[in-house]
């Protein structure tokens, strides 16, 4: 949602739930917590793998310069280095054959950030977890396209069966699957330095005619070899914003044509990130799985299981505490990370209700009830339980007070949107591949 503030209120210009959620995802909590005890869920055990198991993570935003772990910061971004290590360990522990990273690998494309991440990826591969990476809109500048490919040579580019001359897209042909890794740009024109790349005068996402032709050739080759295709890109394909030329930062030129190409070759699933919010979209036989921002509650990624003509997608919460214990960490927040995150979410709920109540007064008791409602909806949403619990949420004592104090604020319309339209697929789903 494009939004501006006026008199302390948020004025909606365009309904875009995903952009509003970027604010929530930082969870920079502050102030007093609710008195009720918090019982955070432990990462649940995944079901036994079906055949080939693949891990997918997005938006790592690794930044070794951000190490602020003070109590005043209360932000998971200060733990970004540790959380990436925990992700790589957890994906291997869950039996993934390989890990796909769908862009925004670092928080701004400075060389030392790419060096820090590739050192971690190298250790993961040495431990037996192959990694394939592609760029997002935060990964270039000052690093250019050629330098990016050099940094990630070991993580896709040197292993590629084919590379697109017009972009950083590439195709891996493994014995068990074809990986079609799509670069859709979205970064500064000054970083476009591949000899065959089309230089644009803006930083909007696009797929060139040459890239579309190359992608179709790759899909034809995968079909000829009888390989299932895992297709990934940073930007979304099936959201309304991805198709709206006025949605700067979200629109993908020729995105609809590429989605049609995936349908033509019966690729059932497209993997993306960018919006920082876990979501599932389905349209005309194509499913898009959006994987969330790693550094936010609940520190999640996606697990895909492929066997025969069945493809199952499951959410996975990184078991940060298990990683912390086995790696000898001493920070109390990491050793009980789920509880720490839950406390930040609860604090965040209390403080935002308090803020809204300054403009739309409700009683202290109603504030407590509204905070409990806000927290419950947020928690259920991130756990993937909101669809089945939405009527329970509507019956909570804080339902009416919350919407009274949230009148005129984005929180009000967003929670109504969630309660009315949340997807039942957030807890996982199975699709047919044939």
C-alpha positions as CSV (number, residue, x, y, z in Angstrom):
1,X,0.0,0.0,0.0
2,X,1.3,3.4,-0.9
3,X,0.6,5.5,2.1
4,X,1.3,8.9,3.6
5,X,0.8,10.3,7.1
6,X,-1.3,13.3,7.9
7,X,-2.1,14.4,11.4
8,X,-0.6,11.1,12.7
9,X,-3.0,9.1,10.6
10,X,-2.3,6.9,7.7
11,X,-4.1,7.9,4.5
12,X,-4.7,5.1,2.1
13,X,-3.8,5.9,-1.5
14,X,-3.9,2.3,-2.9
15,X,-5.0,-0.9,-1.2
16,X,-1.8,-2.9,-1.0
17,X,-1.7,-5.1,2.0
18,X,1.7,-6.5,1.3
19,X,3.5,-3.1,1.6
20,X,1.8,-2.3,4.8
21,X,3.0,-5.6,6.2
22,X,6.6,-4.5,5.7
23,X,6.1,-2.2,8.6
24,X,4.7,-4.9,10.8
25,X,7.5,-7.3,9.9
26,X,10.2,-5.3,11.4
27,X,8.6,-5.8,14.8
28,X,10.6,-3.1,16.5
29,X,8.7,-3.6,19.8
30,X,8.9,-1.1,22.6
31,X,7.2,-0.4,25.9
32,X,5.4,-2.6,28.4
33,X,4.3,-6.1,27.6
34,X,0.9,-7.6,28.5
35,X,0.8,-9.4,31.8
36,X,-0.4,-12.8,30.4
37,X,2.3,-15.5,30.0
38,X,3.3,-16.3,26.5
39,X,3.5,-19.8,25.2
40,X,5.4,-19.8,22.0
41,X,5.1,-22.7,19.6
42,X,8.2,-24.8,19.0
43,X,9.0,-25.5,15.4
44,X,6.8,-28.5,14.6
45,X,8.3,-31.6,13.0
46,X,7.9,-31.8,9.3
47,X,6.2,-34.9,7.8
48,X,8.5,-37.4,6.2
49,X,9.8,-36.2,2.9
50,X,8.2,-37.4,-0.4
51,X,11.0,-38.2,-2.8
52,X,12.9,-35.0,-3.5
53,X,12.9,-32.4,-0.8
54,X,13.8,-28.8,-1.6
55,X,14.2,-25.8,0.7
56,X,13.3,-22.2,-0.5
57,X,14.2,-19.0,1.4
58,X,13.9,-15.4,0.4
59,X,14.8,-11.9,1.5
60,X,17.7,-12.7,3.8
61,X,18.9,-9.0,3.7
62,X,22.2,-10.0,5.3
63,X,24.1,-7.1,6.7
64,X,27.2,-7.6,8.8
65,X,27.1,-3.9,9.6
66,X,23.9,-4.3,11.6
67,X,24.8,-6.0,14.9
68,X,22.7,-4.0,17.2
69,X,21.3,-6.6,19.6
70,X,20.7,-4.2,22.6
71,X,17.5,-4.4,24.5
72,X,16.6,-1.0,23.2
73,X,16.8,-2.2,19.5
74,X,14.4,-5.1,19.9
75,X,14.8,-5.9,16.2
76,X,15.6,-9.3,14.7
77,X,17.7,-7.5,12.0
78,X,20.5,-7.3,14.5
79,X,20.6,-11.1,14.5
80,X,20.8,-11.3,10.7
81,X,24.2,-13.1,10.6
82,X,23.1,-15.7,13.1
83,X,19.6,-16.2,11.5
84,X,21.2,-17.0,8.1
85,X,23.5,-19.6,9.8
86,X,20.4,-21.0,11.5
87,X,18.5,-21.2,8.2
88,X,21.3,-23.1,6.5
89,X,21.7,-25.5,9.3
90,X,17.9,-26.1,9.6
91,X,17.4,-26.7,5.9
92,X,20.2,-29.4,6.0
93,X,18.6,-30.9,9.1
94,X,15.2,-31.2,7.4
95,X,16.8,-33.3,4.6
96,X,16.7,-30.7,1.8
97,X,18.6,-31.9,-1.3
98,X,19.3,-28.2,-2.1
99,X,18.3,-24.7,-1.2
100,X,16.9,-22.0,-3.5
101,X,17.5,-18.4,-2.5
102,X,15.0,-16.1,-4.3
103,X,16.8,-12.7,-4.0
104,X,17.4,-9.8,-1.7
105,X,20.3,-11.8,-0.4
106,X,22.0,-8.8,1.2
107,X,20.7,-5.5,2.4
108,X,22.3,-3.4,-0.3
109,X,24.9,-4.7,-2.8
110,X,28.2,-3.7,-1.2
111,X,31.0,-6.1,-1.8
112,X,31.7,-7.0,1.8
113,X,28.1,-8.0,2.3
114,X,28.2,-10.4,-0.6
115,X,31.6,-11.7,0.7
116,X,30.0,-12.3,4.1
117,X,27.1,-14.2,2.7
118,X,29.0,-16.3,0.2
119,X,31.4,-17.4,3.0
120,X,28.3,-18.8,4.8
121,X,27.0,-20.4,1.7
122,X,30.4,-22.0,1.0
123,X,30.3,-23.6,4.5
124,X,26.8,-24.9,3.9
125,X,27.9,-26.5,0.6
126,X,30.9,-28.1,2.4
127,X,28.4,-29.5,4.9
128,X,26.4,-31.1,2.1
129,X,23.7,-28.5,1.2
130,X,24.0,-27.2,-2.4
131,X,22.7,-23.6,-2.7
132,X,21.4,-21.8,-5.8
133,X,21.0,-18.0,-5.6
134,X,19.5,-15.3,-7.8
135,X,19.4,-11.5,-7.3
136,X,16.7,-9.3,-6.0
137,X,16.3,-5.5,-6.1
138,X,18.6,-5.0,-3.1
139,X,21.5,-7.0,-4.3
140,X,23.2,-4.8,-6.9
141,X,24.7,-1.3,-6.6
142,X,27.5,-0.7,-6.3
143,X,28.1,-4.3,-7.4
144,X,27.2,-4.7,-11.1
145,X,25.7,-7.7,-12.9
146,X,29.1,-9.2,-13.8
147,X,30.5,-8.9,-10.4
148,X,27.3,-10.4,-8.8
149,X,27.7,-13.4,-11.1
150,X,31.3,-13.7,-10.0
151,X,30.4,-13.6,-6.3
152,X,27.8,-16.4,-6.8
153,X,29.7,-18.4,-9.3
154,X,29.8,-21.4,-6.9
155,X,26.1,-21.0,-6.2
156,X,24.5,-21.3,-9.6
157,X,26.3,-19.3,-12.3
158,X,29.4,-21.5,-13.0
159,X,27.2,-24.7,-12.6
160,X,24.6,-23.5,-15.1
161,X,23.7,-25.5,-18.1
162,X,22.8,-22.2,-19.7
163,X,22.9,-18.5,-18.8
164,X,20.8,-15.9,-20.4
165,X,22.9,-13.3,-22.2
166,X,20.4,-10.5,-21.4
167,X,20.0,-10.9,-17.7
168,X,21.3,-12.8,-14.6
169,X,18.9,-15.7,-15.3
170,X,20.3,-19.2,-15.5
171,X,19.2,-22.8,-15.8
172,X,20.6,-25.8,-13.8
173,X,19.9,-29.2,-15.2
174,X,20.3,-31.7,-12.3
175,X,19.6,-35.4,-12.5
176,X,16.5,-34.9,-10.4
177,X,15.1,-31.5,-11.6
178,X,15.6,-28.5,-13.8
179,X,16.0,-25.2,-11.9
180,X,14.9,-22.1,-13.9
181,X,16.3,-19.1,-11.9
182,X,14.8,-15.9,-13.3
183,X,16.4,-12.4,-12.9
184,X,13.8,-9.7,-13.4
185,X,15.9,-6.7,-12.7
186,X,14.4,-4.0,-10.5
187,X,17.9,-2.6,-9.7
188,X,19.7,0.5,-10.7
189,X,20.3,0.9,-14.5
190,X,23.9,1.8,-13.6
191,X,24.6,-1.8,-12.5
192,X,23.5,-3.3,-15.8
193,X,26.8,-4.3,-17.4
194,X,26.3,-7.6,-19.1
195,X,27.2,-7.2,-22.8
196,X,23.8,-8.5,-24.0
197,X,21.6,-6.8,-21.4
198,X,19.0,-4.3,-22.2
199,X,19.6,-1.0,-20.3
200,X,16.5,0.8,-19.0
201,X,16.2,4.3,-17.7
202,X,14.5,3.2,-14.5
203,X,14.7,0.5,-11.9
204,X,11.4,-1.2,-12.6
205,X,11.3,-5.0,-13.0
206,X,11.0,-6.5,-16.5
207,X,11.6,-9.5,-18.7
208,X,13.1,-8.7,-22.1
209,X,12.0,-10.4,-25.3
210,X,15.4,-12.1,-25.4
211,X,15.0,-13.4,-21.9
212,X,11.5,-14.8,-22.7
213,X,12.9,-16.6,-25.7
214,X,15.8,-18.0,-23.6
215,X,13.4,-19.2,-20.9
216,X,11.2,-21.0,-23.4
217,X,14.2,-22.8,-24.8
218,X,15.1,-23.9,-21.3
219,X,11.5,-25.1,-20.7
220,X,11.7,-27.1,-23.9
221,X,15.0,-28.7,-22.9
222,X,13.6,-29.7,-19.5
223,X,10.6,-31.2,-21.2
224,X,12.8,-33.1,-23.7
225,X,14.7,-34.6,-20.8
226,X,11.6,-35.4,-18.8
227,X,12.7,-33.2,-15.8
228,X,10.4,-31.5,-13.4
229,X,10.9,-27.7,-13.3
230,X,11.4,-25.6,-10.2
231,X,11.1,-22.0,-11.3
232,X,12.0,-19.1,-9.1
233,X,12.3,-15.3,-9.3
234,X,12.4,-12.5,-6.8
235,X,9.3,-10.6,-8.1
236,X,5.7,-11.8,-8.0
237,X,3.8,-12.8,-11.0
238,X,0.2,-13.4,-9.9
239,X,-0.5,-10.4,-7.6
240,X,-2.6,-7.5,-8.8
241,X,0.4,-5.2,-8.2
242,X,2.7,-7.2,-10.5
243,X,0.3,-6.5,-13.3
244,X,-0.4,-2.9,-12.6
245,X,2.0,-0.6,-14.4
246,X,1.4,2.2,-11.8
247,X,2.5,-0.1,-9.0
248,X,6.1,1.1,-8.9
249,X,8.4,-1.4,-7.3
250,X,6.0,-4.3,-7.8
251,X,5.0,-4.3,-11.5
252,X,6.8,-6.8,-13.7
253,X,6.8,-5.9,-17.4
254,X,6.0,-9.0,-19.4
255,X,5.3,-10.9,-16.2
256,X,1.9,-12.1,-17.5
257,X,3.6,-13.4,-20.7
258,X,6.1,-15.4,-18.5
259,X,3.2,-16.8,-16.4
260,X,1.5,-17.9,-19.6
261,X,4.8,-19.6,-20.7
262,X,4.9,-21.6,-17.4
263,X,1.4,-22.7,-18.0
264,X,2.2,-23.7,-21.6
265,X,4.9,-26.1,-20.4
266,X,2.8,-27.3,-17.4
267,X,5.1,-25.9,-14.7
268,X,2.6,-25.9,-11.7
269,X,4.5,-23.7,-9.2
270,X,6.4,-20.4,-9.3
271,X,8.5,-19.4,-6.3
272,X,9.0,-15.8,-5.3
273,X,9.6,-13.3,-2.4
274,X,9.9,-9.5,-2.5
275,X,6.8,-8.6,-0.5
276,X,8.2,-10.0,2.8
277,X,4.9,-11.8,3.6
278,X,4.1,-15.5,3.2
279,X,1.3,-15.8,0.6
280,X,-0.2,-18.2,-1.9
281,X,-1.8,-17.2,-5.2
282,X,-3.5,-19.6,-7.7
283,X,-4.7,-18.7,-11.1
284,X,-5.5,-20.8,-14.2
285,X,-3.5,-23.9,-13.1
286,X,-0.4,-21.9,-11.8
287,X,0.4,-21.6,-8.1
288,X,2.7,-18.9,-6.8
289,X,4.3,-19.5,-3.4
290,X,5.7,-16.3,-1.8
291,X,8.2,-17.0,0.9
292,X,8.5,-14.5,3.7
293,X,11.3,-12.2,4.9
294,X,13.7,-14.3,7.0
295,X,14.4,-11.8,9.7
296,X,10.8,-11.3,10.7
297,X,8.4,-13.3,12.9
298,X,8.3,-16.2,12.6
299,X,11.7,-16.7,10.8
300,X,10.2,-18.9,8.2
301,X,11.0,-20.5,4.9
302,X,9.4,-23.0,2.5
303,X,9.8,-26.8,2.1
304,X,8.8,-28.5,-1.1
305,X,8.4,-32.3,-1.5
306,X,8.1,-33.8,-4.9
307,X,7.2,-37.4,-5.6
308,X,5.7,-38.5,-8.9
309,X,2.9,-36.2,-9.9
310,X,2.5,-34.7,-6.4
311,X,4.1,-31.5,-5.1
312,X,3.6,-30.5,-1.5
313,X,4.5,-27.1,-0.1
314,X,4.9,-26.6,3.7
315,X,5.9,-23.7,5.8
316,X,8.9,-24.2,8.1
317,X,9.9,-22.2,11.1
318,X,13.7,-22.1,11.5
319,X,14.6,-23.9,14.8
320,X,16.9,-21.1,15.9
321,X,17.2,-22.4,19.5
322,X,18.3,-25.8,18.4
323,X,20.9,-24.3,16.1
324,X,22.1,-22.0,18.9
325,X,22.5,-24.8,21.3
326,X,24.4,-27.1,18.9
327,X,26.7,-24.2,17.8
328,X,27.5,-23.1,21.3
329,X,25.7,-19.7,21.3
330,X,25.4,-18.0,24.7
331,X,22.9,-15.1,23.8
332,X,19.7,-15.8,25.8
333,X,17.5,-14.5,23.0
334,X,18.9,-17.0,20.6
335,X,18.8,-19.9,23.1
336,X,15.0,-19.3,23.5
337,X,14.3,-17.5,20.3
338,X,10.7,-18.4,19.8
339,X,9.8,-16.9,23.1
340,X,11.9,-13.8,22.4
341,X,10.0,-13.3,19.1
342,X,6.7,-13.8,20.7
343,X,7.4,-11.2,23.3
344,X,8.3,-8.7,20.6
345,X,5.0,-9.4,18.7
346,X,3.0,-8.9,21.9
347,X,4.8,-5.7,22.8
348,X,4.2,-4.5,19.3
349,X,0.5,-5.1,19.6
350,X,0.2,-3.2,22.9
351,X,2.1,-0.2,21.7
352,X,0.2,0.2,18.4
353,X,-3.2,0.0,20.1
354,X,-2.0,2.6,22.6
355,X,-0.9,4.8,19.8
356,X,-4.2,4.6,17.9
357,X,-6.2,5.1,21.1
358,X,-4.5,8.5,21.5
359,X,-6.7,9.6,18.5
360,X,-9.6,7.3,19.0
361,X,-10.0,7.0,22.8
362,X,-11.1,3.7,24.3
363,X,-10.9,2.7,28.0
364,X,-7.9,1.1,29.5
365,X,-9.7,-2.2,29.8
366,X,-10.8,-1.9,26.1
367,X,-7.2,-1.2,25.2
368,X,-6.1,-4.4,26.9
369,X,-8.8,-6.3,25.1
370,X,-8.0,-4.7,21.7
371,X,-4.3,-5.5,22.2
372,X,-5.1,-9.1,23.0
373,X,-7.2,-9.3,19.8
374,X,-4.5,-7.6,17.7
375,X,-1.9,-10.0,19.0
376,X,-4.1,-13.1,18.6
377,X,-4.9,-12.3,14.9
378,X,-1.3,-11.5,14.1
379,X,0.0,-14.7,15.8
380,X,-2.7,-16.9,14.2
381,X,-1.9,-15.4,10.8
382,X,1.9,-16.1,11.0
383,X,1.2,-19.6,12.4
384,X,-1.0,-20.3,9.4
385,X,-4.0,-20.9,11.6
386,X,-6.1,-17.8,11.0
387,X,-8.4,-19.3,8.3
388,X,-9.8,-21.9,10.7
389,X,-9.8,-19.5,13.7
390,X,-11.2,-16.4,12.1
391,X,-14.7,-16.8,13.7
392,X,-13.0,-17.3,17.0
393,X,-11.1,-14.0,16.6
394,X,-14.3,-12.2,15.6
395,X,-15.9,-13.4,18.9
396,X,-13.1,-12.0,21.1
397,X,-14.0,-9.1,23.5
398,X,-11.4,-6.9,21.9
399,X,-12.9,-7.2,18.4
400,X,-15.2,-4.1,18.6
401,X,-12.9,-1.9,20.7
402,X,-10.0,-2.6,18.3
403,X,-11.9,-1.5,15.2
404,X,-13.2,1.6,17.0
405,X,-9.7,2.7,18.0
406,X,-8.3,1.7,14.6
407,X,-10.7,3.8,12.6
408,X,-8.8,5.8,10.0
409,X,-5.6,3.7,10.4
410,X,-4.2,1.0,8.1
411,X,-4.3,-1.5,10.9
412,X,-8.1,-1.4,10.8
413,X,-8.6,-2.1,7.2
414,X,-5.8,-4.6,7.1
415,X,-7.1,-6.8,9.9
416,X,-10.6,-6.7,8.3
417,X,-8.9,-7.8,5.1
418,X,-7.2,-10.7,6.8
419,X,-10.2,-11.9,8.7
420,X,-12.3,-11.8,5.5
421,X,-9.9,-13.1,2.9
422,X,-7.0,-15.0,4.5
423,X,-5.9,-18.0,2.5
424,X,-6.6,-21.5,3.8
425,X,-3.4,-22.6,2.1
426,X,-0.9,-20.9,4.4
427,X,-0.5,-24.1,6.5
428,X,0.5,-26.0,3.4
429,X,-1.0,-27.6,0.3
430,X,-0.5,-30.3,-2.4
431,X,-0.8,-29.7,-6.1
432,X,-0.7,-32.1,-9.1
433,X,2.2,-31.7,-11.4
434,X,0.9,-33.7,-14.4
